[in-house]
Structures are given as C-alpha cells and as structure tokens.
Amino acid sequence: MPSPAVTSVEVSSLPLVATGKVRNLYEIDQSTLLLVASDRISAYDVVLQNGIPDKGKILTQVSSHWFSVLAEKIPTLKHHLLTLAPPSSLTPAERSLVEGRCMQVRKLNVLPIEVIVRGYITGSAWSEYTEKGTVHGIPQPAGLQYCAAFPDGPIYTPSTKAVQGEKDENITPDQARKIVGDKVADRIAELSVTIYKAAAEYAKARDIIIADTKFEFAYDEASDDIVLVDEVLTPDSSRFWPADAYEVGREQDSFDKQYLRNWLTSNKLKGKEGVEIPEDIVSQTRERYNQIFEVLTSPVPSSVCAQGCVCLGHLGAVSKRAHIAEILTFIDGYSD
C-alpha cells in the first residue's frame, strides 16, 4: 500500500521563494534554488483537495531522466538541473521529506510564458479548431479529425503563465513575441519543437505517442542561452497515449492527468474548488503515472535472432502486440 500523499511541504531551513500548484521553491544561495514537488494535483487550473501518493517523486524522477536523455540527443541544450540531492543545510527530517522529490536547480530569469508543443489535435486545441478552424490563432487545414496528427508536423503554441488562482490563457505566437521579444520568441519556438521531436522519437521506440507537452524556459543573460527549466515531459505536463491503442476520431487511452480530467468533466466538477478525489480515481491515476514512469525510464535493448529479427526491440513498451505481429509477419514470409 502506498504511503499517504504529501500535499504539504515545509522546509523552514531555507527561505521560501514561491508556492505553486504542485511545487514549492526555496532559495539555497544566490545562484541556486531548491524545487520540491509535492503530491498535490491540479486540473483545469484548480488544485484538488487530496493528492496522488508518490506523484511528486514520479514527476521529479521522470524530469531528471528526460533532462539526461535530451542532453544526449541535443548536445547544445541547456537545462537548469544541478543535482537531485537535498542540500546539506536541511535538517534530517527535512531531508527525509524531500528525498526523491527535490531538485537543486540554477537560479534564472524564467520567461513569463509557457510553451506547448502539439503533435496531435486534442484538448483546448480541438475546442478552438472546431469553433474557429484555428489553433492558438494559427489557421489549420479543414477536415482534421479529433486526435489526428497535425499534417505538417508538431506546432509551437504558447500560453500565458498565470499566477496561482488564475487561469493560463492560450495566445498566438505574435502575442508571445510582444511579451518576450522577437529574438527570444524565435529561439524558444525552434528549440521547443526540436525537443518535442527528440522526445517523441524516444517515446515511439517504447510504443508511446506524445500527443502534446508543455515546456518552460528561462533566459540566461550571462551566456545568452535559452535554458529548459521546471518539469519536463511528465504526466502532469504531457499527454501520453499507448501507440497500439491509438485510433483517430475518439478519446484516447492515456497515461497522464487526462484520466482525472475526464472524471471531473463527467461528474460536472470541471473547474470547481474543494473537490476531493475518490479513492478509486486516486488509485487509477497513480497507476497510470507509475506505468508511464516505468515505460519511459526502461531501456529498449536490441537482440538480433537467427532470422535477423530485432525481436527484443520493444522490451520496454506498454504493449508488445504490434511488435509480435511484425515478428509473425516476418516468419510467415520467411523461406529457406
């Protein structure tokens, strides 16, 4: 049985800089911050009454894994993670509380917008498209189906970054330019799509579709670098779909927060304050977060059999059915 959800985090040994929907931010020194992920969960910009046990640890470990993967795939990428170790200045009780759910990160000027990269049309993008034929003000081809891939590839779609208690708002790329300037806007647009493509390729090898994901960036004035910050490619910030169950035109199975969103919507609780999540929904949400953690952090070894088939190439996948079908097709067509 999982430990109780950690919805309150107090680290009195360090100055508190900010409290967000999920994370608390503390100052370690003039150049370093401590980012602590609680088990709180929000949906539709509202924090629910109870949390998801171990969620903060999963988000932290998934983010750490992605920072490592992306740094290897995009050697020029800069990110803010320094270490997962708690700072030595914490008390033993504080160290025990934050162990596994904290990151020491560089102190940077975070840009005042969020960056969503969308590979597939769903969520608020679908709502706007069905009403106006656009996504974040960007015209899209007629006839797109629900959850279809964007025909010209993933698109950069910014949003505002609201203070706690307010709602993020989708904005156009031109509006983002007015907020951060042309130079920075161009760089984050290009970089965010590059990161998404690298991550999507990595996930595809594990039979996972990354439908969309949200990034945050900072600007490092000293080095003139754009730096990837906050969480990255977690089930809180992304939609993860099992590739073998994907079907255009319907709601997808998912390994992310969408399960909770769907429950809220179906029970007419979308956007309402003070909602307590039933235990079965907590358990199912936790299971989905655990599953995507295991899949994304698993290696995908290749072992070539006597017939030349890479038969272990999908060992880390959610489902092996598609790969088994490939193997059987190969065998059927094989002849001495």
C-alpha positions in Angstrom: 0.0 0.0 0.0 1.4 3.4 -1.0 2.4 6.0 1.7 -0.1 8.9 2.2 0.1 11.7 -0.3 2.4 14.5 0.7 0.3 17.6 0.0 2.1 20.0 2.3 5.9 20.6 2.2 7.6 22.8 4.7 11.4 23.4 4.7 11.9 26.0 7.3 15.7 25.8 7.0 15.5 27.7 3.7 13.7 30.9 2.6 10.5 30.1 0.7 10.5 31.9 -2.7 7.2 30.7 -4.1 4.5 28.1 -3.7 2.9 26.8 -6.9 0.0 24.4 -7.6 2.4 21.4 -7.2 5.8 22.7 -6.2 7.5 24.8 -3.5 10.5 26.8 -4.4 13.3 27.7 -1.9 16.5 29.7 -2.1 19.7 27.8 -1.3 22.1 30.6 -2.2 22.3 33.5 -4.7 22.7 31.2 -7.6 20.8 28.0 -6.6 17.2 27.1 -5.8 15.5 24.0 -4.4 12.5 22.8 -6.3 10.3 20.4 -4.3 7.4 18.5 -5.9 4.5 17.7 -3.6 1.8 15.1 -4.3 -0.8 17.8 -5.0 -2.6 17.6 -8.3 -4.4 20.3 -10.2 -6.8 20.0 -13.2 -8.3 22.9 -15.1 -6.2 25.3 -13.1 -7.7 24.2 -9.8 -5.8 22.2 -7.0 -7.8 19.2 -5.8 -8.3 18.6 -2.1 -6.3 15.4 -1.9 -3.2 14.3 -3.7 -1.8 11.3 -5.6 0.6 9.3 -3.4 4.2 9.4 -4.7 3.3 11.7 -7.6 5.9 14.3 -6.7 8.6 11.7 -6.7 7.5 10.3 -10.1 7.5 13.8 -11.6 10.9 14.6 -10.3 12.5 11.3 -11.4 10.8 11.5 -14.9 12.1 15.0 -15.3 15.6 14.1 -14.3 15.5 11.2 -16.8 14.3 13.4 -19.6 17.0 16.1 -18.9 19.6 13.4 -19.3 18.0 11.9 -22.4 17.6 15.3 -24.1 21.1 16.5 -23.3 22.4 13.4 -25.1 20.1 13.8 -28.1 20.5 17.6 -28.3 24.1 18.4 -27.2 23.6 22.1 -27.3 20.6 22.0 -25.0 21.0 23.8 -21.7 18.8 22.9 -18.6 18.6 24.1 -15.0 19.1 20.8 -13.1 22.2 20.5 -11.0 21.5 17.5 -8.7 18.7 15.5 -7.1 20.5 15.5 -3.7 18.9 17.6 -0.9 21.1 20.4 0.2 23.3 19.7 3.3 21.7 22.6 5.2 18.5 20.7 5.7 17.6 19.0 8.9 17.4 15.2 8.9 13.5 15.4 9.0 13.5 17.8 6.0 15.9 15.7 4.1 13.7 12.7 4.6 10.7 14.7 3.5 12.2 16.0 0.2 14.4 13.0 -0.7 13.4 11.8 -4.2 11.1 14.7 -4.8 13.5 17.6 -5.0 15.9 19.2 -7.5 18.7 21.7 -6.9 18.5 24.0 -9.9 20.1 27.1 -11.3 18.5 30.4 -10.3 17.5 32.0 -13.6 15.0 34.5 -15.0 12.1 32.3 -16.1 10.2 33.6 -19.2 6.7 34.8 -18.5 5.0 32.4 -21.0 4.6 28.7 -21.2 5.3 26.8 -24.4 3.0 24.0 -25.6 4.1 21.8 -28.5 1.3 19.9 -30.1 1.8 16.9 -32.3 -1.9 15.9 -32.2 -5.0 17.9 -32.0 -6.9 17.4 -28.7 -7.8 19.3 -25.6 -8.2 23.1 -25.9 -6.7 22.9 -29.4 -9.5 20.8 -30.6 -12.1 23.1 -29.0 -10.7 26.1 -30.8 -10.3 24.3 -34.1 -14.0 23.1 -34.1 -15.1 26.6 -33.4 -12.8 28.7 -35.5 -10.6 26.5 -37.7 -7.5 27.7 -35.8 -5.2 26.5 -33.0 -3.8 29.4 -30.9 -4.9 31.7 -33.8 -2.9 29.6 -36.3 -5.1 28.6 -39.3 -5.3 24.8 -39.7 -6.4 22.7 -42.7 -10.1 21.8 -42.9 -11.3 18.3 -42.1 -8.9 17.4 -39.3 -10.3 14.6 -37.0 -10.2 14.5 -33.3 -6.8 13.3 -32.0 -5.3 13.3 -35.5 -1.6 14.3 -36.0 -1.1 17.8 -37.4 -0.4 17.2 -41.1 2.6 19.5 -41.3 4.2 18.2 -38.0 4.2 19.5 -34.5 3.3 23.1 -33.9 4.5 25.7 -31.3 1.6 27.1 -29.4 2.4 29.5 -26.4 0.2 30.4 -23.5 0.3 32.9 -20.6 1.6 31.8 -17.3 -1.0 32.8 -14.7 -0.4 33.3 -11.1 -1.9 30.8 -8.7 -5.7 31.0 -8.6 -5.9 32.4 -12.2 -6.1 30.5 -15.5 -3.5 30.2 -18.2 -4.7 31.5 -21.5 -3.8 30.3 -25.0 -2.2 33.1 -27.0 -0.9 33.4 -30.6 2.8 33.3 -31.5 2.5 37.0 -32.3 1.2 37.8 -28.8 4.1 35.8 -27.4 6.5 38.0 -29.4 5.1 41.1 -27.8 5.8 39.6 -24.3 9.3 38.1 -24.7 10.6 39.9 -27.9 11.3 38.6 -31.4 14.7 37.1 -30.7 13.7 35.1 -27.7 10.3 34.1 -29.3 12.1 32.7 -32.4 14.6 30.7 -30.3 12.0 29.1 -28.0 9.7 28.3 -30.9 12.5 26.4 -32.7 14.0 24.8 -29.6 10.7 23.6 -28.2 9.8 21.8 -31.4 13.3 20.3 -31.6 12.9 19.0 -28.0 9.5 17.6 -28.8 10.7 15.8 -31.9 13.6 14.2 -30.0 11.3 13.2 -27.1 8.7 11.8 -29.5 11.2 9.6 -31.3 12.5 8.3 -27.9 8.9 7.6 -26.8 7.9 6.0 -30.1 10.5 3.3 -29.5 8.6 2.4 -26.4 5.2 2.4 -28.1 4.2 5.7 -26.6 2.8 8.7 -28.5 3.4 12.1 -27.0 0.3 14.0 -28.1 1.4 17.3 -26.7 3.6 18.7 -23.9 4.3 21.9 -22.1 7.7 23.5 -21.6 9.1 26.4 -19.6 12.2 28.2 -20.5 14.5 30.8 -18.8 16.9 33.3 -20.3 20.5 33.3 -19.0 21.8 36.8 -19.7 25.3 35.9 -18.8 25.6 33.3 -21.5 22.8 34.5 -23.8 21.4 31.0 -23.6 17.8 29.8 -23.5 17.5 27.2 -20.7 15.0 24.5 -20.3 13.5 24.7 -16.7 10.8 23.4 -14.4 9.5 19.9 -15.0 9.8 18.3 -18.4 7.7 15.7 -20.3 5.9 14.4 -17.2 2.4 13.0 -17.0 1.4 16.3 -15.4 2.6 18.4 -18.3 2.1 16.0 -21.2 -0.4 13.7 -22.9 1.0 10.2 -23.3 -1.0 7.7 -25.4 -0.3 4.0 -26.0 0.5 3.7 -29.7 -1.0 0.2 -30.1 -4.4 1.5 -29.0 -4.4 4.8 -30.9 -7.3 5.5 -33.1 -8.2 8.8 -34.8 -11.6 10.3 -34.1 -12.1 9.2 -30.4 -10.8 9.8 -26.9 -7.5 8.0 -26.4 -6.4 5.8 -23.6 -3.7 7.7 -21.7 -1.0 7.6 -19.1 -1.3 11.1 -17.6 -3.7 13.5 -16.0 -6.4 13.1 -18.6 -8.0 10.3 -16.7 -8.6 12.7 -13.8 -9.8 15.4 -16.1 -12.3 13.0 -17.7 -13.7 12.1 -14.3 -14.1 15.7 -13.3 -15.8 16.6 -16.6 -18.2 13.6 -16.5 -19.2 14.5 -12.9 -19.7 18.2 -13.7 -16.8 19.1 -11.4 -14.6 20.8 -14.0 -13.0 23.9 -12.6 -14.8 23.6 -9.2 -12.9 24.3 -5.9 -12.8 22.0 -3.0 -13.2 18.7 -4.9 -12.0 15.6 -3.2 -10.9 12.7 -5.5 -12.5 9.3 -4.7 -10.0 6.6 -3.7 -10.6 4.5 -6.8 -9.8 7.6 -9.1 -6.7 8.3 -6.9 -5.5 4.7 -7.3 -6.1 4.6 -11.1 -4.4 8.0 -11.6 -1.4 6.8 -9.6 -1.2 3.6 -11.6 -1.1 5.5 -14.8 1.7 7.7 -13.6 3.6 4.7 -12.4 3.1 2.9 -15.7 4.5 5.8 -17.8 7.4 6.2 -15.4 8.4 2.6 -15.9 8.0 2.7 -19.7 9.8 5.9 -20.2 12.8 5.0 -18.0 13.2 1.4 -19.3 15.9 0.6 -21.8 15.0 -0.7 -25.2 17.6 -3.4 -25.9 18.1 -4.9 -29.3 18.8 -8.6 -29.7 19.0 -10.0 -33.2 17.8 -13.5 -33.5 18.9 -16.1 -36.0 16.5 -14.9 -38.7 17.8 -11.3 -38.3 14.8 -10.0 -36.4 15.3 -7.4 -33.8 12.9 -9.4 -31.5 13.6 -7.6 -28.2 13.4 -4.1 -29.7 10.2 -3.2 -27.8 11.0 -4.8 -24.4 10.2 -1.5 -22.6 6.9 -0.9 -24.4 3.5 -0.7 -22.9 2.2 -3.4 -25.2 4.2 -5.9 -27.4 1.2 -6.9 -29.6 2.2 -4.7 -32.5 5.8 -6.0 -32.4 4.6 -9.6 -32.1 2.5 -9.1 -35.2 5.6 -7.8 -37.0 7.6 -10.9 -36.0 4.8 -13.2 -37.1 4.5 -11.4 -40.5 8.3 -11.9 -40.9 8.1 -15.6 -40.0 5.2 -16.1 -42.4 7.2 -14.6 -45.2 10.4 -16.3 -44.4 11.6 -19.2 -46.5 14.8 -21.1 -46.8 
